[in-house]
Amino acid sequence: MPILTRIFGLLLVTLILLMSLASLSAQESSGDASASAEDSGQSNQSASAPQTLAPSRKVVPKPVQQSSPVDSSYQVAAPSVTLPTPPLPEATPLPSPSASPEAQSQSTPVPTPAPKFNPPSAESLDLPSAMPAGNPQFAPASVGMPSMRLDDQATSAPGVLSGIFDWARKLRFQAALRGGYDNNVNSANGTNAIGSTFANLNGGVNYKFGSPRLDVNMDLTGGVTEYANSAISQSSKIQETVGLGAAIQYRYAPKVVLTFNTSTSYQMQPNIALAGTANNSNNSFYYSSSSFAVAYQWSHLFTTVSRFNYTASYYPQSKIQNFTEPGFSQSFRYLLHPTTTAVVDYSTFLYRYPDLAAQNSWGQTLSAGFDHIFNPKWFWNFRLGAQSQSSQASSLSISPYLDNTLSWQFGRVSNINWNSNLSTQPAAGQGIGYTTAFRSGLIYSQGIFAKLKLNTALYYLLTNYKDVPNGPNGQTITYNVTNYQGNLDLTYDLNRIIQLALGYQYLSSVSPSVQSYAYNREISYFQIRGSF
């Protein structure tokens, strides 16, 4: 029995092996048949398709039988492994031949045009030549000289004379009557201060004209003030002011812009915003500043601005305070971003005193910074560098240089302007060639209601007088003079022509070492102004 069992098991194993071999033979036969069919199809396709280069394969051909439609000698066994093939990208459809040219042009993106070349203006750089004649916003309020600028006019209606002269459509007039009290008319120290009521009449005319390539803006302003106190000397009892300003821009070529700015005034009071005049004696003087600039765009990213400037003051009654300041500056500008320009500035200038030639001094400034535009109504100009100064009476000195201007109009009737500067300035009448001064001014205007507006201004000036020879007992001394000024007024528009204003101004000078410079001054006023 065990022998039969073993024989039966061997037969069963043998039967299973034979069935497996038969199954494998059937699978190989079907695989060869399918390969032959595929090669036959490929051969038929190659006979009708254009010739293409196939991968190189070393095959030994066999004799070809003419009766066989397919050359089986080129048949190759299918690979044992099939690699996955990634899907092809979808084909981009070609435009329809029937599409109109207009439709095709609309689908083609149009490149953004290059921005127009607009170099920085003298006003945005806070240059003296672009300031209103005499900087009236920082002059004593009792003198009442207005600031006439076309942008200040709230109305865009034609000028009052446009019905008579066509050229007068852009002509604007302004007249104001101001009255109030000034407690220190001559900015003297406390023991010599004289207060008085005053009446002031001031006005101006503005005219702007031009063409697509030419822009001209001109101002003529003036005022007269009478003080009632009989203790005031006759020469100071009636004081006059007059100013002339002009700004001209001409686009000579798409890449060349010429500009000319000038501001000239006659005044009878010190003005804290005019370099070299804040601490001078109370005498009448002329002050003028002009600049001519050529801006050239070398490429879309690089531009240069060359500027010639000339500033002068003239005191008819005290000629030792006279000075002139010719100068030249070169600016290199590179566009880092559509709204940010990197700037390198170089300037050279000469402080000249016609009656004191030994005090003449020559200076140079090298600075770097940027001009950034946050939006069309908000920009920031910043420079930081070093300044050298030399004269016959002193050795070469090097000091830091800073210039900063920030202007932001954040509402229809709300804006803020902040400027600061650290540099040298003429030391008119002090027996030295120059002084170092830090000045900073902040002007803020805020609309309260539709017709009510608040205007404020703060100004700070620190002047360092070094090695002045006219000290006590003929000694050489060094001292500082600090000037403060604050303006505050409320304006109310009765209509588009008449405006009422109520204002207050505080001026102060502090100098512990030289008491003659120290004073405090307060001015209160009410004004009616008409613009037409």
C-alpha positions, 0 to 999 in steps of 0.5 A: 500500500505505501508503494501504491501511494508513492506511485500515485503521488509521482503520477500526480506531480508528473501530470501537473508538470505536463499541464504547466509546460503546455500552458507556457507553450501556448502563451509563447505562441500567442506572443510571437503572433502578436509581435508579428502582427505589430511589425507587419503594421509598422512596415505597411505604415513606413511604406506610405509615411515620409522617411524619418531617421530611426534609432541605429540598430545592428541587424544582419539581414537574411535573404528576402523572399520576393513572394513574402509581403513582409520582411520578417528578418527585421522583426524584433522581440518585444521588450520584457519591460515597458517604461511609462511615458509621460503625457504630452502637453496639450497643443495650443490651437492656432488662430483661425485664418478667418479671424479679423486683424482687429480681433488679433490686434486686441488679443496682442498685449500693448507695452506700457509707454515709457514715463515722461522725463520730469526732473525734480523742481526747485520747489520740491528741493526747497531751494531759496530761489523757488521760495515765495519772495521773502518767504512771507509765511515766516516773516513777521505777521505785522508786515503782511506780505502774502504768498501768491501762487497759482496752486493756492487759488481755490477757484479755476474760473477765468480771471476778472479781466478775461472778458476784456483781454483773452490773455488775462484768463490766467491772471489772478489778483489778491488784496487783504486788509489786516489789523492787530497788535504787535508788542515788539515792533523792532524785535528789540530786547525786553528793556527797549521793546515798543508795542503798537497797534498796526494797520496793514494793506497787502496784495499781489498778482499772479500770472501763469501761461505757457505751451505744451513745452513751456510753463511760466509762473510769475508773482508780484506782491507787496504791502504797507504797514503803519504803526500807531504808537508815536514812540516809534521812530518816523523811519520805522512808523511806516514800513513797506515790502515788495517781492517778485518771483518767477518760475520758468520751465522749458522742455528743449527736447524730450530728454532735455529740460531747462528751468529758471527760478528767481525770488527777490524782495525788499523788506524792513524786518528780519526773516528767520527763513532767509539765510544770513538775515535772522539776527541782523539789525533791524534795517531795510534790506534787499534779498535775491536768489536765482538758479538756472538748471539743465536736466538731461536724461542719458537713459531711462535709469540715469539722469544728471542735473547741472545747476548754477545759482546766485544769492545776494543780500544788500543793506543800504544802511549797513553795508558790512552785512552785505554778501553774495553767494555764487555757486554750482551744483551737479546731481547724478540720479539713478532710478532704482525703482519706479518711485525711488531714485538714488542721488549723489550731489556735489556743490561748490560755492563762495561767500563773498563780502564786498566790503570785507574781502578778508572774510571771503570763504569757499565751500564744497559739499558732497552728499548722497541720498534719495528722492522717493515718491509715495504717491503724486501728492507725497514725496520725500527728498533726503541727503546726507554728506560732508561739507568743507569750508576754508577762508583766509582767516581760518584753516580748512574745516569739515563738518556734516551736511544734512538736507531733508524735505518731506511734503504730503498732501493727504486730503483736499485741504490738508497737507504737511511740509517738513524741511530741515538743513544742517550746513554753513551760511554767510555770517553777514556783519559778524567779522567771520567768514561763515557760520554753521546753522541747523534750521527746521521748519514744519507747516501743517494745514488741516481742514476742519469743516467745509469752509474752516481751515487751521494753519500752523507753522513751527520754525527752529534755527540754531546758529553757531558763531565761532571765533568772533573777534568783536567780543567783550574787551576785544576778545575772540568768543564763540556763542550760539543764537537760537531762534524760535517761531510759531504761527497759528491762524484760522481761516473761514471762506465766506464765499469763493472770493472773500476769506476771513482770518484770525491769527497769532504769531510768536517769535523768540531769540535766545543767546545767553552769551550775547544778550543783545540778540535776546528778545520775545515778540507776539503779534495778533491780527485779524484779516479780510482777504479777497481773491479774484 
